[in-house]
Amino acid sequence: MTPGFKTIFEDIIRQGQLAGEIRDDVPAELIAEMLHSIYQAAAFSRLEIPFRENVAMKTRLLLDGIKLR
């Protein structure tokens, strides 16, 4: 079973792919899983970084890799 918000991520990612903002050689479903993994990683992180900042930093790292250049 997948979280209910995973389909929301997939829809947003697909829209970005269609608009040419996100690379389309990677399936939207895979990118959505990676976004979900960020939340899990931040939730269990032992780093002394606040949760929101942890998520923001990891999301920026991910987005730098999926942006169309």
N, CA, C, O and CB atoms as a CASP TS submission, in Angstrom:
PFRMAT TS
TARGET T0000
AUTHOR 0000-0000-0000
METHOD Language model
MODEL 1
PARENT N/A
ATOM      1  N   MET     1       0.826  -1.174   0.000  1.00  0.00           N
ATOM      2  CA  MET     1       0.000   0.000   0.000  1.00  0.00           C
ATOM      3  C   MET     1       0.881   1.252   0.000  1.00  0.00           C
ATOM      4  O   MET     1       1.914   1.286   0.669  1.00  0.00           O
ATOM      5  CB  MET     1      -0.946  -0.010   1.206  1.00  0.00           C
ATOM      6  N   THR     2       0.477   2.269  -0.741  1.00  0.00           N
ATOM      7  CA  THR     2       1.249   3.502  -0.789  1.00  0.00           C
ATOM      8  C   THR     2       0.485   4.621  -0.084  1.00  0.00           C
ATOM      9  O   THR     2      -0.744   4.593  -0.024  1.00  0.00           O
ATOM     10  CB  THR     2       1.562   3.893  -2.250  1.00  0.00           C
ATOM     11  N   PRO     3       1.198   5.588   0.440  1.00  0.00           N
ATOM     12  CA  PRO     3       0.529   6.706   1.108  1.00  0.00           C
ATOM     13  C   PRO     3      -0.365   7.462   0.132  1.00  0.00           C
ATOM     14  O   PRO     3      -0.073   7.519  -1.062  1.00  0.00           O
ATOM     15  CB  PRO     3       1.562   7.661   1.728  1.00  0.00           C
ATOM     16  N   GLY     4      -1.447   8.040   0.634  1.00  0.00           N
ATOM     17  CA  GLY     4      -2.390   8.759  -0.215  1.00  0.00           C
ATOM     18  C   GLY     4      -1.771   9.938  -0.940  1.00  0.00           C
ATOM     19  O   GLY     4      -2.201  10.268  -2.045  1.00  0.00           O
ATOM     20  N   PHE     5      -0.775  10.581  -0.351  1.00  0.00           N
ATOM     21  CA  PHE     5      -0.196  11.754  -0.994  1.00  0.00           C
ATOM     22  C   PHE     5       0.768  11.405  -2.109  1.00  0.00           C
ATOM     23  O   PHE     5       1.175  12.291  -2.859  1.00  0.00           O
ATOM     24  CB  PHE     5       0.505  12.595   0.020  1.00  0.00           C
ATOM     25  N   LYS     6       1.144  10.151  -2.242  1.00  0.00           N
ATOM     26  CA  LYS     6       2.082   9.751  -3.298  1.00  0.00           C
ATOM     27  C   LYS     6       1.509  10.091  -4.674  1.00  0.00           C
ATOM     28  O   LYS     6       2.243  10.533  -5.558  1.00  0.00           O
ATOM     29  CB  LYS     6       2.396   8.236  -3.206  1.00  0.00           C
ATOM     30  N   THR     7       0.214   9.889  -4.859  1.00  0.00           N
ATOM     31  CA  THR     7      -0.389  10.210  -6.165  1.00  0.00           C
ATOM     32  C   THR     7      -0.378  11.715  -6.418  1.00  0.00           C
ATOM     33  O   THR     7      -0.299  12.148  -7.568  1.00  0.00           O
ATOM     34  CB  THR     7      -1.836   9.677  -6.238  1.00  0.00           C
ATOM     35  N   ILE     8      -0.456  12.513  -5.357  1.00  0.00           N
ATOM     36  CA  ILE     8      -0.366  13.963  -5.516  1.00  0.00           C
ATOM     37  C   ILE     8       1.031  14.336  -6.024  1.00  0.00           C
ATOM     38  O   ILE     8       1.169  15.132  -6.953  1.00  0.00           O
ATOM     39  CB  ILE     8      -0.675  14.689  -4.169  1.00  0.00           C
ATOM     40  N   PHE     9       2.064  13.752  -5.407  1.00  0.00           N
ATOM     41  CA  PHE     9       3.435  13.982  -5.873  1.00  0.00           C
ATOM     42  C   PHE     9       3.570  13.576  -7.343  1.00  0.00           C
ATOM     43  O   PHE     9       4.148  14.308  -8.146  1.00  0.00           O
ATOM     44  CB  PHE     9       4.448  13.193  -5.002  1.00  0.00           C
ATOM     45  N   GLU    10       3.037  12.420  -7.681  1.00  0.00           N
ATOM     46  CA  GLU    10       3.147  11.936  -9.061  1.00  0.00           C
ATOM     47  C   GLU    10       2.500  12.907 -10.031  1.00  0.00           C
ATOM     48  O   GLU    10       3.064  13.195 -11.087  1.00  0.00           O
ATOM     49  CB  GLU    10       2.505  10.553  -9.200  1.00  0.00           C
ATOM     50  N   ASP    11       1.325  13.415  -9.689  1.00  0.00           N
ATOM     51  CA  ASP    11       0.631  14.362 -10.566  1.00  0.00           C
ATOM     52  C   ASP    11       1.440  15.641 -10.752  1.00  0.00           C
ATOM     53  O   ASP    11       1.564  16.144 -11.869  1.00  0.00           O
ATOM     54  CB  ASP    11      -0.751  14.697 -10.001  1.00  0.00           C
ATOM     55  N   ILE    12       1.986  16.162  -9.668  1.00  0.00           N
ATOM     56  CA  ILE    12       2.795  17.388  -9.744  1.00  0.00           C
ATOM     57  C   ILE    12       4.036  17.152 -10.593  1.00  0.00           C
ATOM     58  O   ILE    12       4.404  17.995 -11.411  1.00  0.00           O
ATOM     59  CB  ILE    12       3.200  17.866  -8.331  1.00  0.00           C
ATOM     60  N   ILE    13       4.671  16.024 -10.401  1.00  0.00           N
ATOM     61  CA  ILE    13       5.881  15.701 -11.156  1.00  0.00           C
ATOM     62  C   ILE    13       5.561  15.538 -12.633  1.00  0.00           C
ATOM     63  O   ILE    13       6.294  16.039 -13.485  1.00  0.00           O
ATOM     64  CB  ILE    13       6.536  14.423 -10.611  1.00  0.00           C
ATOM     65  N   ARG    14       4.470  14.839 -12.945  1.00  0.00           N
ATOM     66  CA  ARG    14       4.076  14.668 -14.356  1.00  0.00           C
ATOM     67  C   ARG    14       3.810  16.026 -15.006  1.00  0.00           C
ATOM     68  O   ARG    14       4.203  16.254 -16.150  1.00  0.00           O
ATOM     69  CB  ARG    14       2.814  13.768 -14.468  1.00  0.00           C
ATOM     70  N   GLN    15       3.149  16.922 -14.284  1.00  0.00           N
ATOM     71  CA  GLN    15       2.888  18.264 -14.822  1.00  0.00           C
ATOM     72  C   GLN    15       4.212  18.971 -15.106  1.00  0.00           C
ATOM     73  O   GLN    15       4.362  19.619 -16.142  1.00  0.00           O
ATOM     74  CB  GLN    15       2.024  19.102 -13.830  1.00  0.00           C
ATOM     75  N   GLY    16       5.159  18.850 -14.200  1.00  0.00           N
ATOM     76  CA  GLY    16       6.479  19.442 -14.412  1.00  0.00           C
ATOM     77  C   GLY    16       7.196  18.825 -15.606  1.00  0.00           C
ATOM     78  O   GLY    16       7.886  19.519 -16.354  1.00  0.00           O
ATOM     79  N   GLN    17       7.030  17.521 -15.779  1.00  0.00           N
ATOM     80  CA  GLN    17       7.641  16.850 -16.923  1.00  0.00           C
ATOM     81  C   GLN    17       7.016  17.341 -18.225  1.00  0.00           C
ATOM     82  O   GLN    17       7.727  17.617 -19.191  1.00  0.00           O
ATOM     83  CB  GLN    17       7.489  15.322 -16.798  1.00  0.00           C
ATOM     84  N   LEU    18       5.692  17.451 -18.253  1.00  0.00           N
ATOM     85  CA  LEU    18       5.001  17.920 -19.459  1.00  0.00           C
ATOM     86  C   LEU    18       5.355  19.375 -19.782  1.00  0.00           C
ATOM     87  O   LEU    18       5.395  19.762 -20.950  1.00  0.00           O
ATOM     88  CB  LEU    18       3.484  17.779 -19.288  1.00  0.00           C
ATOM     89  N   ALA    19       5.608  20.169 -18.755  1.00  0.00           N
ATOM     90  CA  ALA    19       5.967  21.577 -18.949  1.00  0.00           C
ATOM     91  C   ALA    19       7.449  21.756 -19.282  1.00  0.00           C
ATOM     92  O   ALA    19       7.891  22.870 -19.563  1.00  0.00           O
ATOM     93  CB  ALA    19       5.623  22.377 -17.700  1.00  0.00           C
ATOM     94  N   GLY    20       8.214  20.669 -19.252  1.00  0.00           N
ATOM     95  CA  GLY    20       9.635  20.750 -19.550  1.00  0.00           C
ATOM     96  C   GLY    20      10.471  21.281 -18.398  1.00  0.00           C
ATOM     97  O   GLY    20      11.603  21.720 -18.601  1.00  0.00           O
ATOM     98  N   GLU    21       9.917  21.245 -17.179  1.00  0.00           N
ATOM     99  CA  GLU    21      10.634  21.730 -16.008  1.00  0.00           C
ATOM    100  C   GLU    21      11.368  20.621 -15.263  1.00  0.00           C
ATOM    101  O   GLU    21      12.333  20.876 -14.542  1.00  0.00           O
ATOM    102  CB  GLU    21       9.676  22.415 -15.074  1.00  0.00           C
ATOM    103  N   ILE    22      10.903  19.399 -15.443  1.00  0.00           N
ATOM    104  CA  ILE    22      11.497  18.230 -14.785  1.00  0.00           C
ATOM    105  C   ILE    22      11.820  17.213 -15.867  1.00  0.00           C
ATOM    106  O   ILE    22      11.028  16.979 -16.779  1.00  0.00           O
ATOM    107  CB  ILE    22      10.531  17.616 -13.694  1.00  0.00           C
ATOM    108  N   ARG    23      12.978  16.624 -15.751  1.00  0.00           N
ATOM    109  CA  ARG    23      13.384  15.643 -16.759  1.00  0.00           C
ATOM    110  C   ARG    23      12.370  14.510 -16.854  1.00  0.00           C
ATOM    111  O   ARG    23      11.788  14.087 -15.855  1.00  0.00           O
ATOM    112  CB  ARG    23      14.775  15.081 -16.432  1.00  0.00           C
ATOM    113  N   ASP    24      12.173  14.030 -18.079  1.00  0.00           N
ATOM    114  CA  ASP    24      11.154  12.998 -18.284  1.00  0.00           C
ATOM    115  C   ASP    24      11.738  11.628 -18.608  1.00  0.00           C
ATOM    116  O   ASP    24      11.013  10.713 -18.999  1.00  0.00           O
ATOM    117  CB  ASP    24      10.228  13.415 -19.390  1.00  0.00           C
ATOM    118  N   ASP    25      13.052  11.493 -18.443  1.00  0.00           N
ATOM    119  CA  ASP    25      13.662  10.187 -18.664  1.00  0.00           C
ATOM    120  C   ASP    25      13.632   9.334 -17.393  1.00  0.00           C
ATOM    121  O   ASP    25      14.113   8.201 -17.384  1.00  0.00           O
ATOM    122  CB  ASP    25      15.101  10.353 -19.152  1.00  0.00           C
ATOM    123  N   VAL    26      13.063   9.892 -16.320  1.00  0.00           N
ATOM    124  CA  VAL    26      12.892   9.183 -15.052  1.00  0.00           C
ATOM    125  C   VAL    26      11.398   9.137 -14.774  1.00  0.00           C
ATOM    126  O   VAL    26      10.743  10.179 -14.809  1.00  0.00           O
ATOM    127  CB  VAL    26      13.685   9.881 -13.868  1.00  0.00           C
ATOM    128  N   PRO    27      10.833   7.953 -14.497  1.00  0.00           N
ATOM    129  CA  PRO    27       9.395   7.862 -14.245  1.00  0.00           C
ATOM    130  C   PRO    27       8.951   8.716 -13.055  1.00  0.00           C
ATOM    131  O   PRO    27       9.641   8.784 -12.038  1.00  0.00           O
ATOM    132  CB  PRO    27       9.007   6.417 -14.005  1.00  0.00           C
ATOM    133  N   ALA    28       7.800   9.363 -13.193  1.00  0.00           N
ATOM    134  CA  ALA    28       7.252  10.198 -12.119  1.00  0.00           C
ATOM    135  C   ALA    28       7.073   9.390 -10.841  1.00  0.00           C
ATOM    136  O   ALA    28       7.269   9.912  -9.743  1.00  0.00           O
ATOM    137  CB  ALA    28       5.910  10.813 -12.545  1.00  0.00           C
ATOM    138  N   GLU    29       6.705   8.124 -10.974  1.00  0.00           N
ATOM    139  CA  GLU    29       6.497   7.268  -9.803  1.00  0.00           C
ATOM    140  C   GLU    29       7.782   7.100  -8.994  1.00  0.00           C
ATOM    141  O   GLU    29       7.751   7.073  -7.764  1.00  0.00           O
ATOM    142  CB  GLU    29       5.972   5.898 -10.236  1.00  0.00           C
ATOM    143  N   LEU    30       8.898   6.988  -9.686  1.00  0.00           N
ATOM    144  CA  LEU    30      10.184   6.820  -9.004  1.00  0.00           C
ATOM    145  C   LEU    30      10.559   8.097  -8.259  1.00  0.00           C
ATOM    146  O   LEU    30      11.040   8.043  -7.127  1.00  0.00           O
ATOM    147  CB  LEU    30      11.293   6.442 -10.013  1.00  0.00           C
ATOM    148  N   ILE    31      10.339   9.241  -8.894  1.00  0.00           N
ATOM    149  CA  ILE    31      10.636  10.510  -8.244  1.00  0.00           C
ATOM    150  C   ILE    31       9.728  10.702  -7.027  1.00  0.00           C
ATOM    151  O   ILE    31      10.177  11.187  -5.989  1.00  0.00           O
ATOM    152  CB  ILE    31      10.469  11.683  -9.237  1.00  0.00           C
ATOM    153  N   ALA    32       8.462  10.324  -7.151  1.00  0.00           N
ATOM    154  CA  ALA    32       7.523  10.428  -6.019  1.00  0.00           C
ATOM    155  C   ALA    32       7.995   9.572  -4.848  1.00  0.00           C
ATOM    156  O   ALA    32       7.906   9.995  -3.695  1.00  0.00           O
ATOM    157  CB  ALA    32       6.099   9.998  -6.449  1.00  0.00           C
ATOM    158  N   GLU    33       8.491   8.382  -5.133  1.00  0.00           N
ATOM    159  CA  GLU    33       9.030   7.519  -4.068  1.00  0.00           C
ATOM    160  C   GLU    33      10.212   8.190  -3.381  1.00  0.00           C
ATOM    161  O   GLU    33      10.366   8.102  -2.163  1.00  0.00           O
ATOM    162  CB  GLU    33       9.458   6.148  -4.638  1.00  0.00           C
ATOM    163  N   MET    34      11.045   8.862  -4.175  1.00  0.00           N
ATOM    164  CA  MET    34      12.202   9.538  -3.598  1.00  0.00           C
ATOM    165  C   MET    34      11.756  10.671  -2.672  1.00  0.00           C
ATOM    166  O   MET    34      12.341  10.865  -1.607  1.00  0.00           O
ATOM    167  CB  MET    34      13.117  10.084  -4.709  1.00  0.00           C
ATOM    168  N   LEU    35      10.722  11.420  -3.073  1.00  0.00           N
ATOM    169  CA  LEU    35      10.202  12.480  -2.218  1.00  0.00           C
ATOM    170  C   LEU    35       9.678  11.904  -0.908  1.00  0.00           C
ATOM    171  O   LEU    35       9.920  12.459   0.164  1.00  0.00           O
ATOM    172  CB  LEU    35       9.093  13.258  -2.940  1.00  0.00           C
ATOM    173  N   HIS    36       8.968  10.805  -1.001  1.00  0.00           N
ATOM    174  CA  HIS    36       8.454  10.145   0.206  1.00  0.00           C
ATOM    175  C   HIS    36       9.619   9.695   1.088  1.00  0.00           C
ATOM    176  O   HIS    36       9.548   9.795   2.313  1.00  0.00           O
ATOM    177  CB  HIS    36       7.554   8.932  -0.167  1.00  0.00           C
ATOM    178  N   SER    37      10.664   9.210   0.480  1.00  0.00           N
ATOM    179  CA  SER    37      11.834   8.758   1.236  1.00  0.00           C
ATOM    180  C   SER    37      12.497   9.901   1.992  1.00  0.00           C
ATOM    181  O   SER    37      13.057   9.694   3.069  1.00  0.00           O
ATOM    182  CB  SER    37      12.844   8.106   0.303  1.00  0.00           C
ATOM    183  N   ILE    38      12.435  11.104   1.434  1.00  0.00           N
ATOM    184  CA  ILE    38      13.005  12.267   2.119  1.00  0.00           C
ATOM    185  C   ILE    38      12.317  12.469   3.457  1.00  0.00           C
ATOM    186  O   ILE    38      12.976  12.687   4.473  1.00  0.00           O
ATOM    187  CB  ILE    38      12.875  13.539   1.250  1.00  0.00           C
ATOM    188  N   TYR    39      10.996  12.398   3.459  1.00  0.00           N
ATOM    189  CA  TYR    39      10.254  12.579   4.711  1.00  0.00           C
ATOM    190  C   TYR    39      10.605  11.489   5.721  1.00  0.00           C
ATOM    191  O   TYR    39      10.769  11.765   6.910  1.00  0.00           O
ATOM    192  CB  TYR    39       8.740  12.579   4.440  1.00  0.00           C
ATOM    193  N   GLN    40      10.720  10.258   5.245  1.00  0.00           N
ATOM    194  CA  GLN    40      11.091   9.167   6.143  1.00  0.00           C
ATOM    195  C   GLN    40      12.497   9.373   6.696  1.00  0.00           C
ATOM    196  O   GLN    40      12.734   9.202   7.892  1.00  0.00           O
ATOM    197  CB  GLN    40      11.001   7.820   5.414  1.00  0.00           C
ATOM    198  N   ALA    41      13.421   9.737   5.824  1.00  0.00           N
ATOM    199  CA  ALA    41      14.809   9.934   6.261  1.00  0.00           C
ATOM    200  C   ALA    41      14.906  11.061   7.279  1.00  0.00           C
ATOM    201  O   ALA    41      15.628  10.946   8.269  1.00  0.00           O
ATOM    202  CB  ALA    41      15.715  10.235   5.059  1.00  0.00           C
ATOM    203  N   ALA    42      14.186  12.141   7.042  1.00  0.00           N
ATOM    204  CA  ALA    42      14.218  13.272   7.981  1.00  0.00           C
ATOM    205  C   ALA    42      13.580  12.893   9.312  1.00  0.00           C
ATOM    206  O   ALA    42      14.039  13.314  10.374  1.00  0.00           O
ATOM    207  CB  ALA    42      13.496  14.493   7.382  1.00  0.00           C
ATOM    208  N   ALA    43      12.523  12.096   9.246  1.00  0.00           N
ATOM    209  CA  ALA    43      11.824  11.697  10.474  1.00  0.00           C
ATOM    210  C   ALA    43      12.714  10.851  11.381  1.00  0.00           C
ATOM    211  O   ALA    43      12.602  10.928  12.605  1.00  0.00           O
ATOM    212  CB  ALA    43      10.551  10.922  10.130  1.00  0.00           C
ATOM    213  N   PHE    44      13.581  10.058  10.800  1.00  0.00           N
ATOM    214  CA  PHE    44      14.439   9.169  11.585  1.00  0.00           C
ATOM    215  C   PHE    44      15.875   9.659  11.691  1.00  0.00           C
ATOM    216  O   PHE    44      16.740   8.953  12.209  1.00  0.00           O
ATOM    217  CB  PHE    44      14.428   7.796  10.984  1.00  0.00           C
ATOM    218  N   SER    45      16.130  10.869  11.200  1.00  0.00           N
ATOM    219  CA  SER    45      17.477  11.418  11.199  1.00  0.00           C
ATOM    220  C   SER    45      17.977  11.657  12.621  1.00  0.00           C
ATOM    221  O   SER    45      17.214  12.041  13.507  1.00  0.00           O
ATOM    222  CB  SER    45      17.517  12.716  10.402  1.00  0.00           C
ATOM    223  N   ARG    46      19.248  11.428  12.815  1.00  0.00           N
ATOM    224  CA  ARG    46      19.881  11.718  14.103  1.00  0.00           C
ATOM    225  C   ARG    46      20.721  12.985  14.012  1.00  0.00           C
ATOM    226  O   ARG    46      21.424  13.341  14.959  1.00  0.00           O
ATOM    227  CB  ARG    46      20.751  10.535  14.558  1.00  0.00           C
ATOM    228  N   LEU    47      20.647  13.661  12.874  1.00  0.00           N
ATOM    229  CA  LEU    47      21.378  14.916  12.723  1.00  0.00           C
ATOM    230  C   LEU    47      20.709  15.986  13.576  1.00  0.00           C
ATOM    231  O   LEU    47      19.501  15.946  13.810  1.00  0.00           O
ATOM    232  CB  LEU    47      21.437  15.354  11.232  1.00  0.00           C
ATOM    233  N   GLU    48      21.491  16.922  14.024  1.00  0.00           N
ATOM    234  CA  GLU    48      20.939  17.992  14.848  1.00  0.00           C
ATOM    235  C   GLU    48      20.470  19.135  13.958  1.00  0.00           C
ATOM    236  O   GLU    48      20.888  20.283  14.106  1.00  0.00           O
ATOM    237  CB  GLU    48      21.982  18.493  15.872  1.00  0.00           C
ATOM    238  N   ILE    49      19.595  18.782  13.037  1.00  0.00           N
ATOM    239  CA  ILE    49      18.990  19.742  12.114  1.00  0.00           C
ATOM    240  C   ILE    49      17.485  19.637  12.330  1.00  0.00           C
ATOM    241  O   ILE    49      16.950  18.528  12.353  1.00  0.00           O
ATOM    242  CB  ILE    49      19.396  19.458  10.594  1.00  0.00           C
ATOM    243  N   PRO    50      16.789  20.760  12.489  1.00  0.00           N
ATOM    244  CA  PRO    50      15.333  20.690  12.644  1.00  0.00           C
ATOM    245  C   PRO    50      14.680  19.971  11.463  1.00  0.00           C
ATOM    246  O   PRO    50      15.155  20.054  10.330  1.00  0.00           O
ATOM    247  CB  PRO    50      14.747  22.101  12.787  1.00  0.00           C
ATOM    248  N   PHE    51      13.593  19.270  11.744  1.00  0.00           N
ATOM    249  CA  PHE    51      12.913  18.447  10.737  1.00  0.00           C
ATOM    250  C   PHE    51      12.644  19.216   9.445  1.00  0.00           C
ATOM    251  O   PHE    51      12.989  18.743   8.363  1.00  0.00           O
ATOM    252  CB  PHE    51      11.601  17.917  11.297  1.00  0.00           C
ATOM    253  N   ARG    52      12.034  20.394   9.547  1.00  0.00           N
ATOM    254  CA  ARG    52      11.682  21.157   8.346  1.00  0.00           C
ATOM    255  C   ARG    52      12.918  21.527   7.534  1.00  0.00           C
ATOM    256  O   ARG    52      12.900  21.446   6.306  1.00  0.00           O
ATOM    257  CB  ARG    52      10.915  22.421   8.729  1.00  0.00           C
ATOM    258  N   GLU    53      13.975  21.927   8.201  1.00  0.00           N
ATOM    259  CA  GLU    53      15.210  22.284   7.512  1.00  0.00           C
ATOM    260  C   GLU    53      15.829  21.039   6.863  1.00  0.00           C
ATOM    261  O   GLU    53      16.346  21.108   5.748  1.00  0.00           O
ATOM    262  CB  GLU    53      16.211  22.941   8.496  1.00  0.00           C
ATOM    263  N   ASN    54      15.772  19.916   7.559  1.00  0.00           N
ATOM    264  CA  ASN    54      16.278  18.645   7.043  1.00  0.00           C
ATOM    265  C   ASN    54      15.552  18.293   5.749  1.00  0.00           C
ATOM    266  O   ASN    54      16.184  17.957   4.747  1.00  0.00           O
ATOM    267  CB  ASN    54      16.105  17.513   8.091  1.00  0.00           C
ATOM    268  N   VAL    55      14.221  18.373   5.775  1.00  0.00           N
ATOM    269  CA  VAL    55      13.420  18.068   4.580  1.00  0.00           C
ATOM    270  C   VAL    55      13.752  19.054   3.459  1.00  0.00           C
ATOM    271  O   VAL    55      13.921  18.648   2.309  1.00  0.00           O
ATOM    272  CB  VAL    55      11.900  18.116   4.908  1.00  0.00           C
ATOM    273  N   ALA    56      13.845  20.335   3.783  1.00  0.00           N
ATOM    274  CA  ALA    56      14.128  21.354   2.767  1.00  0.00           C
ATOM    275  C   ALA    56      15.479  21.122   2.108  1.00  0.00           C
ATOM    276  O   ALA    56      15.596  21.210   0.885  1.00  0.00           O
ATOM    277  CB  ALA    56      14.088  22.750   3.387  1.00  0.00           C
ATOM    278  N   MET    57      16.491  20.830   2.901  1.00  0.00           N
ATOM    279  CA  MET    57      17.825  20.603   2.352  1.00  0.00           C
ATOM    280  C   MET    57      17.856  19.366   1.451  1.00  0.00           C
ATOM    281  O   MET    57      18.440  19.392   0.368  1.00  0.00           O
ATOM    282  CB  MET    57      18.842  20.453   3.483  1.00  0.00           C
ATOM    283  N   LYS    58      17.228  18.295   1.907  1.00  0.00           N
ATOM    284  CA  LYS    58      17.207  17.059   1.107  1.00  0.00           C
ATOM    285  C   LYS    58      16.389  17.246  -0.169  1.00  0.00           C
ATOM    286  O   LYS    58      16.741  16.713  -1.221  1.00  0.00           O
ATOM    287  CB  LYS    58      16.631  15.890   1.934  1.00  0.00           C
ATOM    288  N   THR    59      15.300  18.003  -0.071  1.00  0.00           N
ATOM    289  CA  THR    59      14.474  18.251  -1.254  1.00  0.00           C
ATOM    290  C   THR    59      15.238  19.072  -2.281  1.00  0.00           C
ATOM    291  O   THR    59      15.168  18.789  -3.478  1.00  0.00           O
ATOM    292  CB  THR    59      13.174  18.970  -0.865  1.00  0.00           C
ATOM    293  N   ARG    60      15.977  20.099  -1.819  1.00  0.00           N
ATOM    294  CA  ARG    60      16.792  20.891  -2.752  1.00  0.00           C
ATOM    295  C   ARG    60      17.829  20.015  -3.446  1.00  0.00           C
ATOM    296  O   ARG    60      18.065  20.168  -4.645  1.00  0.00           O
ATOM    297  CB  ARG    60      17.490  22.048  -2.011  1.00  0.00           C
ATOM    298  N   LEU    61      18.445  19.105  -2.710  1.00  0.00           N
ATOM    299  CA  LEU    61      19.424  18.196  -3.323  1.00  0.00           C
ATOM    300  C   LEU    61      18.759  17.336  -4.399  1.00  0.00           C
ATOM    301  O   LEU    61      19.314  17.148  -5.482  1.00  0.00           O
ATOM    302  CB  LEU    61      20.078  17.292  -2.247  1.00  0.00           C
ATOM    303  N   LEU    62      17.582  16.823  -4.098  1.00  0.00           N
ATOM    304  CA  LEU    62      16.852  16.002  -5.071  1.00  0.00           C
ATOM    305  C   LEU    62      16.477  16.839  -6.291  1.00  0.00           C
ATOM    306  O   LEU    62      16.702  16.415  -7.425  1.00  0.00           O
ATOM    307  CB  LEU    62      15.584  15.390  -4.430  1.00  0.00           C
ATOM    308  N   LEU    63      15.910  18.016  -6.070  1.00  0.00           N
ATOM    309  CA  LEU    63      15.455  18.839  -7.187  1.00  0.00           C
ATOM    310  C   LEU    63      16.603  19.269  -8.093  1.00  0.00           C
ATOM    311  O   LEU    63      16.419  19.380  -9.305  1.00  0.00           O
ATOM    312  CB  LEU    63      14.730  20.062  -6.668  1.00  0.00           C
ATOM    313  N   ASP    64      17.764  19.510  -7.539  1.00  0.00           N
ATOM    314  CA  ASP    64      18.906  19.845  -8.371  1.00  0.00           C
ATOM    315  C   ASP    64      19.254  18.714  -9.332  1.00  0.00           C
ATOM    316  O   ASP    64      19.813  18.951 -10.403  1.00  0.00           O
ATOM    317  CB  ASP    64      20.102  20.176  -7.503  1.00  0.00           C
ATOM    318  N   GLY    65      18.926  17.499  -8.948  1.00  0.00           N
ATOM    319  CA  GLY    65      19.218  16.345  -9.803  1.00  0.00           C
ATOM    320  C   GLY    65      18.147  16.031 -10.825  1.00  0.00           C
ATOM    321  O   GLY    65      18.442  15.381 -11.828  1.00  0.00           O
ATOM    322  N   ILE    66      16.888  16.475 -10.606  1.00  0.00           N
ATOM    323  CA  ILE    66      15.817  16.137 -11.546  1.00  0.00           C
ATOM    324  C   ILE    66      15.431  17.283 -12.458  1.00  0.00           C
ATOM    325  O   ILE    66      14.657  17.096 -13.397  1.00  0.00           O
ATOM    326  CB  ILE    66      14.612  15.684 -10.796  1.00  0.00           C
ATOM    327  N   LYS    67      15.971  18.484 -12.188  1.00  0.00           N
ATOM    328  CA  LYS    67      15.648  19.631 -13.041  1.00  0.00           C
ATOM    329  C   LYS    67      16.224  19.435 -14.436  1.00  0.00           C
ATOM    330  O   LYS    67      17.331  18.924 -14.609  1.00  0.00           O
ATOM    331  CB  LYS    67      16.183  20.938 -12.423  1.00  0.00           C
ATOM    332  N   LEU    68      15.451  19.850 -15.415  1.00  0.00           N
ATOM    333  CA  LEU    68      15.932  19.837 -16.782  1.00  0.00           C
ATOM    334  C   LEU    68      16.907  20.985 -16.939  1.00  0.00           C
ATOM    335  O   LEU    68      16.614  22.111 -16.535  1.00  0.00           O
ATOM    336  CB  LEU    68      14.761  19.943 -17.803  1.00  0.00           C
ATOM    337  N   ARG    69      18.044  20.718 -17.510  1.00  0.00           N
ATOM    338  CA  ARG    69      19.082  21.773 -17.660  1.00  0.00           C
ATOM    339  C   ARG    69      19.181  22.237 -19.085  1.00  0.00           C
ATOM    340  O   ARG    69      19.991  23.110 -19.396  1.00  0.00           O
ATOM    341  CB  ARG    69      20.455  21.268 -17.194  1.00  0.00           C
TER
END
